[in-house]
Every structure is written in C-alpha cells, then in structure tokens.
C-alpha cells in the first residue's frame, strides 16, 4: 500500500486527487489485479489502519493516502514532450456516441490516457468487461486546444475531441444495431396523404351545418309552405 499510494500510483493506473487521496474501491481494483492479491478486501485495509502502520496513512470517508509521498501531481504546467499516440478506455456501449462527440471529463476531474494499450485495457476492465481502447492522436488533440499534463507514465486531459480519435471503428454488431435503430425510428405522419381530403367549413354547400349540426330557425315553417305549394 505504501508503494502503490506513496511511490508509484501511476504504475497501477491510479491518479490521486488534488489532496493525494485515492478512493478505496480504486485501490482495491489495483490490488486485485496483482497476482495472488485478489483476496484482499476493505477489512484488510482497516486492519492496517488499526495496526502500528496506521501512522503511515491518512484515511477519510472511502478514501486513503500516505502521509509521505514521492510523486508530484502538477496540473498547472502542460507537458510538451509528448508521444504521437495515446490510449484511452471507454465502455463498449459508449463507443458510438464518443466517436461522434468525443469525451469530456466531469467537473474537477481529468481523463487518464496511457502510452500502453495494455495499461489502458487494465484500467478499462475496472468498469467494463469488454472495454474499447481508443487510439488518440496527440497532435490533433492539441490543435483542438487540449492540454496534456504528465503524471508518471500517465497523461491527464480534461477532454478528448472527437476529431482526435483515430479508432477503432464501430464493430459490425454495433453498426447493425445502429442501422436497425434508424430503420425502426417512427416516421412523421404528413398532414395530407393521397386518397384523403380536408374538410373546410367555408366550402360546405349547406352552411346551416356550421352551427354544430343544428338546423336553421324556422325550418318547420319553410317545410309547411313547400307542402302547401305541392297541394
């Protein structure tokens, strides 16, 4: 725990917050990825915090950090010595939307990109059984005013523009689902269709029907006059 939190959190795909804390669930994710350590649970961490080693850590509500740290998180000075390509994991279901709109970090947070596809996949597995690993063109992202901040072997950004995503393309399965969704989308019904006509009150040959279908006053007298004439 001292090594993960205090020395190289980036080595485990972890980025502490501005106060140096890491969420307990994220720490456990990283620990469980190490061979032979899947049995570790929150109870074991609590035991450490109750032991003599508790002086090495500071715990808050569902988060933990080491008192001494040998890393620095600088979010003020963008990095300019950058690789050509970086990787970022997303949930599979988010893939179509991300290709069209890109990704934006939540307020106060950053997106974690890696130089290694394997590390991106490792991070992605924490939230999706089949994560999609995006390939990001650093140069295109910088042209869209994206600043990169280095943290160990990781790079942090607040957004990934859609035009900086080089791939992968949507799988055939998703393309079929998208096409099917478009085909099944309800079509608007036009106001006028062939074989129909529109009733217009001002063109009614019997204007007396305008008054909610009631006959004009005096219709009985007119009917009597007509019968007398026929006699």
C-alpha positions, 0 to 999 in steps of 0.5 A: 500500500505504501508503494502503490499510494506513496511511490508509484500510483501511476504504475497501477493506473491510479491518479490521486486527487488534488489532496493525494487521496485515492478512493478505496474501491480504486485501490482495491481494483489495483490490488486485485489485479496483482497476482495472488492479491485478489483476496484482499478486501476493505477489512484488510485495509482497516486492519492496517489502519488499526495496526502500528502502520496506521501512522503511515496513512491518512484515511477519510470517508472511502478514501486513503493516502500516505502521509509521505509521498514521492510523486508530484501531481502538477496540473498547472504546467502542460507537458510538451514532450509528448508521444504521437499516440495515446490510449484511452478506455471507454465502455463498449456501449459508449463507443458510438456516441464518443466517436461522434462527440468525443469525451469530456471529463466531469467537473474537477476531474481529468481523463487518464490516457496511457502510452500502453494499450495494455495499461489502458485495457487494465484500467478499462476492465475496472468498469467494463468487461469488454472495454474499447481502447481508443487510439488518440492522436496527440497532435490533433488533440492539441490543435483542438486546444487540449492540454496534456499534463504528465503524471508518471507514465500517465497523461491527464486531459480534461477532454478528448475531441472527437476529431482526435480519435483515430479508432477503432471503428464501430464493430459490425454488431454495433453498426447493425444495431445502429442501422436497425435503430434508424430503420425502426425510428417512427416516421412523421405522419404528413398532414395530407396523404393521397386518397384523403381530403380536408374538410373546410367549413367555408366550402360546405354547400349547406352552411346551416351545418356550421352551427354544430349540426343544428338546423336553421330557425324556422325550418318547420315553417319553410317545410309547411309552405313547400307542402302547401305549394305541392297541394 
